Amino acid sequence: MGKLLKKCQNRGLKLTSQREVVISILENSEDHPDVDELFRRATEIDKSVSIATVYRTVKLLEDANFIEKHEFGDGKSRYEESGEHHEHLIDVETGEVIEFIDNELEELKEKIALKMGYELVDHRLELFGKKLKIN
């Protein structure tokens, strides 16, 4: 059983077999699927999963802070399991989402907040770019 499923059980959330399929897909995703992609993957595993079940499961997990919602500029809400903090670089030509951690950037964000008289409690940073063409 995966970590996300265990969190749900520990919180006492109702876990139907269809919800377990959706949760398992989120746990094992290397990308940031949207609801339509979650539904497509879920029905490959269990044809009885409905789009409504996917929406309700995503909402339940988001409300419990077990997953995070991201908007990467393509008009779709995408999801990933909450966990280690990281940033995202989105290739505007291909839509590829690259996760990264940069300690210098983390320190700079803290310094900026302090300089403005704030303690940083949360943040999101999404960079949008085009791959450099090197001849």
TORDRENTOR-791348 format. One record per residue (C-alpha): x, y, z. Coordinates in steps of 0.5 Angstrom, whole numbers, padded with zeros to 4 digits, always signed. Layout:
<recs>
XYZ;...
</recs>
This chain:
<recs>
+0000+0000+0000;+0003+0007-0002;+0004+0013+0003;-0002+0017+0000;-0007+0011+0001;-0004+0010+0008;-0005+0018+0010;-0012+0017+0007;-0014+0011+0012;-0010+0014+0018;-0015+0020+0017;-0021+0016+0016;-0023+0018+0009;-0028+0013+0006;-0024+0009+0001;-0028+0005-0005;-0024+0001-0010;-0025+0006-0015;-0022+0012-0010;-0016+0007-0009;-0015+0007-0016;-0015+0014-0017;-0010+0015-0011;-0006+0010-0013;-0005+0013-0020;-0003+0020-0017;+0002+0016-0012;+0005+0013-0018;+0005+0019-0023;+0012+0022-0025;+0008+0028-0029;+0002+0032-0027;-0004+0029-0029;-0011+0033-0030;-0017+0030-0028;-0018+0028-0036;-0012+0024-0036;-0013+0021-0029;-0020+0019-0031;-0017+0016-0038;-0011+0012-0033;-0017+0010-0028;-0021+0007-0033;-0015+0003-0036;-0015-0001-0030;-0022-0001-0028;-0028+0001-0033;-0033+0002-0027;-0029+0009-0025;-0033+0015-0027;-0031+0022-0028;-0035+0024-0022;-0031+0019-0018;-0025+0022-0020;-0027+0030-0019;-0030+0028-0012;-0023+0024-0010;-0019+0030-0013;-0023+0035-0009;-0023+0030-0002;-0015+0030-0003;-0014+0037-0004;-0018+0039+0002;-0014+0034+0006;-0008+0037+0003;-0005+0031+0001;-0005+0033-0006;-0003+0040-0009;-0007+0043-0015;-0002+0047-0020;-0004+0052-0026;+0001+0051-0032;-0002+0056-0037;-0005+0051-0041;-0012+0052-0038;-0012+0045-0034;-0011+0044-0027;-0006+0039-0026;-0005+0035-0019;+0001+0032-0016;+0002+0029-0009;+0004+0034-0003;+0011+0033-0001;+0018+0035-0001;+0018+0043-0004;+0020+0044-0011;+0019+0049-0016;+0017+0048-0023;+0020+0050-0030;+0015+0050-0036;+0017+0049-0043;+0012+0054-0047;+0013+0050-0053;+0012+0043-0051;+0009+0043-0044;+0014+0039-0041;+0014+0041-0033;+0021+0040-0030;+0021+0040-0023;+0027+0043-0019;+0030+0045-0012;+0035+0051-0012;+0038+0053-0005;+0040+0059-0007;+0033+0061-0010;+0030+0059-0003;+0035+0063+0001;+0033+0069-0004;+0026+0068-0003;+0027+0068+0005;+0031+0075+0004;+0026+0078+0000;+0020+0077+0005;+0025+0079+0011;+0027+0085+0007;+0020+0087+0006;+0018+0086+0014;+0015+0079+0013;+0016+0072+0015;+0015+0067+0009;+0010+0062+0011;+0009+0059+0004;+0010+0060-0004;+0010+0058-0011;+0014+0059-0016;+0013+0057-0023;+0018+0059-0029;+0016+0059-0036;+0021+0059-0042;+0023+0056-0048;+0029+0052-0049;+0035+0055-0052;+0037+0053-0059;+0045+0052-0059;+0048+0052-0066;
</recs>
